[in-house]
Amino acid sequence: MQDLHNYTVGGTIHVIVNNQIAFTTSPNRGRSAVYCSDLAKAIDAPILHVNADSLEDVTFAFEVAAEYR
C-alpha cells in the first residue's frame, strides 16, 4: 500500500518503552536476542536506545527520528 499514490506515509516510528518481556526468566531462555529491538536490524532500520526517565533525551531521540523519517 505504501507505494500507491496518496497512501504513502514516508515511514513509521516504532516506540518500545519499559519492555520487560521475560524479566522473570534467564536471558538465554526468555528471548532470542539481547534487545527486543534487534529485529529491526534485519531491515536495516535505525535504532535509538534512550533512558525513558530522561525527558530531554527522549525528546532529542524523537526529533532525530522524525528528521530521519
N, C-alpha and C positions, 0 to 999 in steps of 0.2 A: 504493500500500500504506500510506503514512503516514497516510491518513485513515481507515483501517479500525480498528475497536475492538481494543484490545490490541496494535496494531502500531506505534503512534507512538513516536518516539524523541526528539521535542522539538527536532530539528535535529541537525546534524553539525558537526564541526570538522575542517577540512582543513588539513594542515600541509605546507608546502613548505620544505625545508631544503637549503641549498647547491645551489641549482638552477643548473647550468652548461650548460644546453642551448644549443648553438650558440656556445660560448665561443671556438671557433677561427675563426668567420666574422665578418664585419662585422655589426653590429646590424641594419642595414636588410635584410639577406638572411637572417638566422638566425631572426628572429621577427617577428610581426605587431604586437607591442606592446612597450613598454619593459619591463614586468614580466610574468612568467608568470602572476601573479595578476590581471591586468587582465580576464580572462574573468569574474571574479566581479562586476565592475561591471555586467554585463548583467542580473544577477538582484538587484542592489542589496544584495549581501552585504557585511558589514563586512570590511575588510582591515587586518590589523596587520602592518607590516613591522618586524622585530626583528633585531638583530645576534645570531646564534646563538652567538657567542663569549661573550656576557654572560648567564650563567645567571639572574641576578636579573631581567633584562629579559624573558627567555623565560618565567620563572615568572610574572611580572606579566602578560604577554600572555595566557598560558593561563588565568589567573584571571579576567581581563577577558572572554575568550572564553567561558569556562564560565558566568560570571554572565549574559552576554548571551544565551547559548543558553537 
